[in-house]
Amino acid sequence: MDSETENHLASLLMDEARRLRLQADREGVHVYLRQPNVRGRPNSRFLTATVLGVQQD
């Protein structure tokens, strides 16, 4: 994984942690225990593109 991708992923994780921290300040620590919103089924186009991208490398 290149450094740009790693930096982007780290940024996404930091944003999520910041959002949860602010929400916990307002609503309490139980926000960390909530189940994340999960789609009913996987995004098949994304998964197909990911698999094809890995196979080409």
N, CA, C and O atoms as a CHARMM CRD file, in Angstrom:
* protein
*
  228
    1    1 MET  N      0.85600  -1.16500   0.00000 PROA 1      0.00000
    2    1 MET  CA     0.00000   0.00000   0.00000 PROA 1      0.00000
    3    1 MET  C      0.90600   1.23400   0.00000 PROA 1      0.00000
    4    1 MET  O      1.85900   1.31700   0.77400 PROA 1      0.00000
    5    2 ASP  N      0.59800   2.17200  -0.86600 PROA 2      0.00000
    6    2 ASP  CA     1.44600   3.36000  -0.94800 PROA 2      0.00000
    7    2 ASP  C      1.13500   4.32900   0.19800 PROA 2      0.00000
    8    2 ASP  O      0.10900   4.21100   0.86800 PROA 2      0.00000
    9    3 SER  N      2.02900   5.27600   0.40500 PROA 3      0.00000
   10    3 SER  CA     1.90000   6.18600   1.54400 PROA 3      0.00000
   11    3 SER  C      0.69400   7.11400   1.41500 PROA 3      0.00000
   12    3 SER  O      0.11400   7.51500   2.42400 PROA 3      0.00000
   13    4 GLU  N      0.31000   7.45900   0.18200 PROA 4      0.00000
   14    4 GLU  CA    -0.86800   8.31800   0.00500 PROA 4      0.00000
   15    4 GLU  C     -2.13300   7.60800   0.47700 PROA 4      0.00000
   16    4 GLU  O     -2.98400   8.21200   1.13000 PROA 4      0.00000
   17    5 THR  N     -2.25000   6.33400   0.14500 PROA 5      0.00000
   18    5 THR  CA    -3.40600   5.55100   0.58000 PROA 5      0.00000
   19    5 THR  C     -3.40100   5.38400   2.09500 PROA 5      0.00000
   20    5 THR  O     -4.44100   5.50200   2.74300 PROA 5      0.00000
   21    6 GLU  N     -2.23600   5.11100   2.65100 PROA 6      0.00000
   22    6 GLU  CA    -2.12400   4.97600   4.10500 PROA 6      0.00000
   23    6 GLU  C     -2.50800   6.27300   4.80900 PROA 6      0.00000
   24    6 GLU  O     -3.20000   6.24900   5.82700 PROA 6      0.00000
   25    7 ASN  N     -2.06200   7.39700   4.26900 PROA 7      0.00000
   26    7 ASN  CA    -2.40900   8.68800   4.86300 PROA 7      0.00000
   27    7 ASN  C     -3.90500   8.94900   4.77500 PROA 7      0.00000
   28    7 ASN  O     -4.49600   9.48000   5.71500 PROA 7      0.00000
   29    8 HSD  N     -4.52300   8.58200   3.65700 PROA 8      0.00000
   30    8 HSD  CA    -5.96100   8.77600   3.49200 PROA 8      0.00000
   31    8 HSD  C     -6.73500   7.91900   4.49000 PROA 8      0.00000
   32    8 HSD  O     -7.67800   8.39900   5.11900 PROA 8      0.00000
   33    9 LEU  N     -6.34200   6.66000   4.63700 PROA 9      0.00000
   34    9 LEU  CA    -7.00300   5.78300   5.59200 PROA 9      0.00000
   35    9 LEU  C     -6.82800   6.28700   7.02600 PROA 9      0.00000
   36    9 LEU  O     -7.76800   6.25800   7.82000 PROA 9      0.00000
   37   10 ALA  N     -5.63500   6.74200   7.34400 PROA 10     0.00000
   38   10 ALA  CA    -5.39200   7.29300   8.68300 PROA 10     0.00000
   39   10 ALA  C     -6.25600   8.51900   8.92200 PROA 10     0.00000
   40   10 ALA  O     -6.77200   8.71200  10.02300 PROA 10     0.00000
   41   11 SER  N     -6.41500   9.34100   7.90800 PROA 11     0.00000
   42   11 SER  CA    -7.25400  10.52500   8.02700 PROA 11     0.00000
   43   11 SER  C     -8.71100  10.14300   8.28100 PROA 11     0.00000
   44   11 SER  O     -9.38400  10.75500   9.11000 PROA 11     0.00000
   45   12 LEU  N     -9.19200   9.13300   7.56700 PROA 12     0.00000
   46   12 LEU  CA   -10.56700   8.66600   7.77200 PROA 12     0.00000
   47   12 LEU  C    -10.76400   8.13800   9.19100 PROA 12     0.00000
   48   12 LEU  O    -11.78200   8.41700   9.82500 PROA 12     0.00000
   49   13 LEU  N     -9.79300   7.37800   9.68700 PROA 13     0.00000
   50   13 LEU  CA    -9.89300   6.85500  11.04100 PROA 13     0.00000
   51   13 LEU  C     -9.85400   7.96800  12.08700 PROA 13     0.00000
   52   13 LEU  O    -10.58200   7.91700  13.07900 PROA 13     0.00000
   53   14 MET  N     -9.01800   8.95500  11.87000 PROA 14     0.00000
   54   14 MET  CA    -8.94600  10.08200  12.80300 PROA 14     0.00000
   55   14 MET  C    -10.24200  10.88600  12.79900 PROA 14     0.00000
   56   14 MET  O    -10.70200  11.31800  13.85500 PROA 14     0.00000
   57   15 ASP  N    -10.83200  11.08900  11.63300 PROA 15     0.00000
   58   15 ASP  CA   -12.10500  11.79900  11.54500 PROA 15     0.00000
   59   15 ASP  C    -13.19900  11.05000  12.28900 PROA 15     0.00000
   60   15 ASP  O    -13.99500  11.65800  13.00400 PROA 15     0.00000
   61   16 GLU  N    -13.24100   9.73900  12.12400 PROA 16     0.00000
   62   16 GLU  CA   -14.24000   8.92700  12.81900 PROA 16     0.00000
   63   16 GLU  C    -14.02800   8.99200  14.33200 PROA 16     0.00000
   64   16 GLU  O    -14.99400   9.12200  15.08400 PROA 16     0.00000
   65   17 ALA  N    -12.78100   8.90300  14.78300 PROA 17     0.00000
   66   17 ALA  CA   -12.49300   8.99000  16.21600 PROA 17     0.00000
   67   17 ALA  C    -12.88000  10.35600  16.77300 PROA 17     0.00000
   68   17 ALA  O    -13.42100  10.45100  17.87400 PROA 17     0.00000
   69   18 ARG  N    -12.60400  11.40600  16.01900 PROA 18     0.00000
   70   18 ARG  CA   -12.97100  12.76100  16.44200 PROA 18     0.00000
   71   18 ARG  C    -14.48400  12.90700  16.54300 PROA 18     0.00000
   72   18 ARG  O    -14.99800  13.50000  17.49200 PROA 18     0.00000
   73   19 ARG  N    -15.19300  12.36300  15.55800 PROA 19     0.00000
   74   19 ARG  CA   -16.65700  12.42900  15.56300 PROA 19     0.00000
   75   19 ARG  C    -17.23900  11.68000  16.75900 PROA 19     0.00000
   76   19 ARG  O    -18.14900  12.17500  17.42400 PROA 19     0.00000
   77   20 LEU  N    -16.71400  10.48700  17.03000 PROA 20     0.00000
   78   20 LEU  CA   -17.19200   9.71400  18.17400 PROA 20     0.00000
   79   20 LEU  C    -16.88000  10.40800  19.49400 PROA 20     0.00000
   80   20 LEU  O    -17.69600  10.38100  20.41400 PROA 20     0.00000
   81   21 ARG  N    -15.71500  11.02600  19.59600 PROA 21     0.00000
   82   21 ARG  CA   -15.35500  11.72500  20.82800 PROA 21     0.00000
   83   21 ARG  C    -16.30700  12.88500  21.09000 PROA 21     0.00000
   84   21 ARG  O    -16.76700  13.07000  22.21700 PROA 21     0.00000
   85   22 LEU  N    -16.60600  13.67000  20.05100 PROA 22     0.00000
   86   22 LEU  CA   -17.52700  14.78800  20.21700 PROA 22     0.00000
   87   22 LEU  C    -18.93100  14.30500  20.56100 PROA 22     0.00000
   88   22 LEU  O    -19.61700  14.89700  21.39400 PROA 22     0.00000
   89   23 GLN  N    -19.34500  13.23300  19.91600 PROA 23     0.00000
   90   23 GLN  CA   -20.66400  12.67600  20.20400 PROA 23     0.00000
   91   23 GLN  C    -20.71100  12.12000  21.62600 PROA 23     0.00000
   92   23 GLN  O    -21.73100  12.25000  22.30400 PROA 23     0.00000
   93   24 ALA  N    -19.63000  11.50800  22.08300 PROA 24     0.00000
   94   24 ALA  CA   -19.57400  10.98100  23.45200 PROA 24     0.00000
   95   24 ALA  C    -19.61600  12.11600  24.46800 PROA 24     0.00000
   96   24 ALA  O    -20.20200  11.95700  25.53900 PROA 24     0.00000
   97   25 ASP  N    -19.01200  13.24900  24.15700 PROA 25     0.00000
   98   25 ASP  CA   -19.07700  14.39700  25.05900 PROA 25     0.00000
   99   25 ASP  C    -20.51600  14.86600  25.24900 PROA 25     0.00000
  100   25 ASP  O    -20.89000  15.31100  26.33400 PROA 25     0.00000
  101   26 ARG  N    -21.32000  14.76500  24.19600 PROA 26     0.00000
  102   26 ARG  CA   -22.71800  15.20500  24.26900 PROA 26     0.00000
  103   26 ARG  C    -23.63800  14.14000  24.85700 PROA 26     0.00000
  104   26 ARG  O    -24.50100  14.44900  25.67900 PROA 26     0.00000
  105   27 GLU  N    -23.45500  12.87000  24.43100 PROA 27     0.00000
  106   27 GLU  CA   -24.42900  11.82900  24.74300 PROA 27     0.00000
  107   27 GLU  C    -23.94400  10.78400  25.73900 PROA 27     0.00000
  108   27 GLU  O    -24.74500   9.97800  26.21200 PROA 27     0.00000
  109   28 GLY  N    -22.68400  10.77400  26.06300 PROA 28     0.00000
  110   28 GLY  CA   -22.14600   9.77000  26.98200 PROA 28     0.00000
  111   28 GLY  C    -21.34600   8.70700  26.24700 PROA 28     0.00000
  112   28 GLY  O    -21.35900   8.63100  25.01800 PROA 28     0.00000
  113   29 VAL  N    -20.65700   7.89800  27.02000 PROA 29     0.00000
  114   29 VAL  CA   -19.73000   6.93100  26.43800 PROA 29     0.00000
  115   29 VAL  C    -20.42100   5.76800  25.73600 PROA 29     0.00000
  116   29 VAL  O    -19.75900   5.00700  25.03100 PROA 29     0.00000
  117   30 HSD  N    -21.74400   5.60800  25.90900 PROA 30     0.00000
  118   30 HSD  CA   -22.43700   4.49300  25.25500 PROA 30     0.00000
  119   30 HSD  C    -22.40000   4.61200  23.72700 PROA 30     0.00000
  120   30 HSD  O    -22.70100   3.63500  23.04100 PROA 30     0.00000
  121   31 VAL  N    -22.04000   5.78100  23.17200 PROA 31     0.00000
  122   31 VAL  CA   -21.95500   5.90200  21.71000 PROA 31     0.00000
  123   31 VAL  C    -20.87600   4.99200  21.13600 PROA 31     0.00000
  124   31 VAL  O    -20.94800   4.60700  19.96900 PROA 31     0.00000
  125   32 TYR  N    -19.86500   4.64200  21.95100 PROA 32     0.00000
  126   32 TYR  CA   -18.81500   3.74700  21.48100 PROA 32     0.00000
  127   32 TYR  C    -19.31700   2.30100  21.37800 PROA 32     0.00000
  128   32 TYR  O    -18.72400   1.48600  20.67200 PROA 32     0.00000
  129   33 LEU  N    -20.40700   1.98800  22.08100 PROA 33     0.00000
  130   33 LEU  CA   -20.90500   0.62300  22.13200 PROA 33     0.00000
  131   33 LEU  C    -21.98700   0.33100  21.09900 PROA 33     0.00000
  132   33 LEU  O    -22.37200  -0.82400  20.92200 PROA 33     0.00000
  133   34 ARG  N    -22.47400   1.34500  20.42600 PROA 34     0.00000
  134   34 ARG  CA   -23.51600   1.15700  19.42300 PROA 34     0.00000
  135   34 ARG  C    -23.00600   0.33800  18.24500 PROA 34     0.00000
  136   34 ARG  O    -21.83400   0.40300  17.87400 PROA 34     0.00000
  137   35 GLN  N    -23.90700  -0.42000  17.68100 PROA 35     0.00000
  138   35 GLN  CA   -23.56300  -1.16600  16.47000 PROA 35     0.00000
  139   35 GLN  C    -23.50300  -0.19000  15.29500 PROA 35     0.00000
  140   35 GLN  O    -24.37700   0.66800  15.17500 PROA 35     0.00000
  141   36 PRO  N    -22.50700  -0.29600  14.43500 PROA 36     0.00000
  142   36 PRO  CA   -22.44500   0.59300  13.26500 PROA 36     0.00000
  143   36 PRO  C    -23.57100   0.28000  12.28200 PROA 36     0.00000
  144   36 PRO  O    -24.06500  -0.84500  12.22100 PROA 36     0.00000
  145   37 ASN  N    -23.96200   1.28900  11.52000 PROA 37     0.00000
  146   37 ASN  CA   -24.95500   1.07000  10.47800 PROA 37     0.00000
  147   37 ASN  C    -24.32900   0.24400   9.37000 PROA 37     0.00000
  148   37 ASN  O    -23.30800   0.62700   8.79700 PROA 37     0.00000
  149   38 VAL  N    -24.94000  -0.88100   9.07400 PROA 38     0.00000
  150   38 VAL  CA   -24.40600  -1.78800   8.06700 PROA 38     0.00000
  151   38 VAL  C    -25.45900  -1.95800   6.98300 PROA 38     0.00000
  152   38 VAL  O    -26.64300  -2.13900   7.26500 PROA 38     0.00000
  153   39 ARG  N    -25.01000  -1.89800   5.75700 PROA 39     0.00000
  154   39 ARG  CA   -25.93100  -2.10900   4.63800 PROA 39     0.00000
  155   39 ARG  C    -26.45900  -3.53100   4.66700 PROA 39     0.00000
  156   39 ARG  O    -25.81300  -4.43400   5.19700 PROA 39     0.00000
  157   40 GLY  N    -27.62400  -3.72100   4.10200 PROA 40     0.00000
  158   40 GLY  CA   -28.24000  -5.03500   4.06500 PROA 40     0.00000
  159   40 GLY  C    -27.46300  -6.03900   3.23400 PROA 40     0.00000
  160   40 GLY  O    -27.45800  -7.22800   3.55200 PROA 40     0.00000
  161   41 ARG  N    -26.81700  -5.59100   2.19500 PROA 41     0.00000
  162   41 ARG  CA   -26.03200  -6.48700   1.35500 PROA 41     0.00000
  163   41 ARG  C    -24.77400  -5.73800   0.90800 PROA 41     0.00000
  164   41 ARG  O    -24.76700  -4.50800   0.86600 PROA 41     0.00000
  165   42 PRO  N    -23.72700  -6.46700   0.58000 PROA 42     0.00000
  166   42 PRO  CA   -22.48300  -5.80300   0.17600 PROA 42     0.00000
  167   42 PRO  C    -22.63100  -5.08700  -1.16900 PROA 42     0.00000
  168   42 PRO  O    -23.49200  -5.42400  -1.98100 PROA 42     0.00000
  169   43 ASN  N    -21.78700  -4.11300  -1.37700 PROA 43     0.00000
  170   43 ASN  CA   -21.74700  -3.37700  -2.63400 PROA 43     0.00000
  171   43 ASN  C    -21.00500  -4.24200  -3.64900 PROA 43     0.00000
  172   43 ASN  O    -19.77500  -4.27300  -3.66700 PROA 43     0.00000
  173   44 SER  N    -21.76200  -4.94300  -4.49300 PROA 44     0.00000
  174   44 SER  CA   -21.15900  -5.92500  -5.39400 PROA 44     0.00000
  175   44 SER  C    -20.25800  -5.28100  -6.44600 PROA 44     0.00000
  176   44 SER  O    -19.24000  -5.86400  -6.81600 PROA 44     0.00000
  177   45 ARG  N    -20.61200  -4.08700  -6.93600 PROA 45     0.00000
  178   45 ARG  CA   -19.75000  -3.42600  -7.92700 PROA 45     0.00000
  179   45 ARG  C    -18.39400  -3.08000  -7.31500 PROA 45     0.00000
  180   45 ARG  O    -17.35900  -3.26000  -7.95700 PROA 45     0.00000
  181   46 PHE  N    -18.39500  -2.58600  -6.08100 PROA 46     0.00000
  182   46 PHE  CA   -17.13400  -2.26600  -5.40800 PROA 46     0.00000
  183   46 PHE  C    -16.28500  -3.52300  -5.21800 PROA 46     0.00000
  184   46 PHE  O    -15.08900  -3.52400  -5.50700 PROA 46     0.00000
  185   47 LEU  N    -16.91900  -4.59300  -4.72800 PROA 47     0.00000
  186   47 LEU  CA   -16.17400  -5.82800  -4.50200 PROA 47     0.00000
  187   47 LEU  C    -15.61400  -6.40100  -5.80600 PROA 47     0.00000
  188   47 LEU  O    -14.47700  -6.87100  -5.83800 PROA 47     0.00000
  189   48 THR  N    -16.39900  -6.36400  -6.86700 PROA 48     0.00000
  190   48 THR  CA   -15.93700  -6.85300  -8.16400 PROA 48     0.00000
  191   48 THR  C    -14.75800  -6.03300  -8.66300 PROA 48     0.00000
  192   48 THR  O    -13.76600  -6.59500  -9.12800 PROA 48     0.00000
  193   49 ALA  N    -14.85200  -4.71400  -8.57200 PROA 49     0.00000
  194   49 ALA  CA   -13.75700  -3.85300  -9.01300 PROA 49     0.00000
  195   49 ALA  C    -12.50600  -4.08800  -8.17400 PROA 49     0.00000
  196   49 ALA  O    -11.39300  -4.05800  -8.69900 PROA 49     0.00000
  197   50 THR  N    -12.67700  -4.32100  -6.88400 PROA 50     0.00000
  198   50 THR  CA   -11.53200  -4.56900  -6.00900 PROA 50     0.00000
  199   50 THR  C    -10.84100  -5.87200  -6.38300 PROA 50     0.00000
  200   50 THR  O     -9.61500  -5.92700  -6.47700 PROA 50     0.00000
  201   51 VAL  N    -11.62400  -6.90900  -6.59400 PROA 51     0.00000
  202   51 VAL  CA   -11.04000  -8.21100  -6.96000 PROA 51     0.00000
  203   51 VAL  C    -10.34400  -8.11200  -8.31100 PROA 51     0.00000
  204   51 VAL  O     -9.22800  -8.60700  -8.46500 PROA 51     0.00000
  205   52 LEU  N    -10.97500  -7.49000  -9.27900 PROA 52     0.00000
  206   52 LEU  CA   -10.33400  -7.34600 -10.59300 PROA 52     0.00000
  207   52 LEU  C     -9.05900  -6.51500 -10.50600 PROA 52     0.00000
  208   52 LEU  O     -8.07500  -6.81100 -11.18400 PROA 52     0.00000
  209   53 GLY  N     -9.07300  -5.48400  -9.67900 PROA 53     0.00000
  210   53 GLY  CA    -7.87600  -4.66100  -9.49900 PROA 53     0.00000
  211   53 GLY  C     -6.73600  -5.43000  -8.88900 PROA 53     0.00000
  212   53 GLY  O     -5.58100  -5.23500  -9.26800 PROA 53     0.00000
  213   54 VAL  N     -7.04300  -6.31000  -7.93700 PROA 54     0.00000
  214   54 VAL  CA    -5.99900  -7.11900  -7.30000 PROA 54     0.00000
  215   54 VAL  C     -5.47400  -8.17300  -8.26200 PROA 54     0.00000
  216   54 VAL  O     -4.27700  -8.45900  -8.27100 PROA 54     0.00000
  217   55 GLN  N     -6.35000  -8.75100  -9.06700 PROA 55     0.00000
  218   55 GLN  CA    -5.92300  -9.77500 -10.01900 PROA 55     0.00000
  219   55 GLN  C     -5.01800  -9.20800 -11.09300 PROA 55     0.00000
  220   55 GLN  O     -4.16900  -9.93000 -11.61700 PROA 55     0.00000
  221   56 GLN  N     -5.17000  -7.93700 -11.44000 PROA 56     0.00000
  222   56 GLN  CA    -4.35500  -7.33900 -12.48600 PROA 56     0.00000
  223   56 GLN  C     -2.96700  -6.95900 -12.00500 PROA 56     0.00000
  224   56 GLN  O     -2.06300  -6.78600 -12.82300 PROA 56     0.00000
  225   57 ASP  N     -2.77400  -6.82300 -10.69500 PROA 57     0.00000
  226   57 ASP  CA    -1.46600  -6.41000 -10.17000 PROA 57     0.00000
  227   57 ASP  C     -0.46500  -7.52300 -10.16800 PROA 57     0.00000
  228   57 ASP  O      0.67700  -7.32400  -9.75500 PROA 57     0.00000
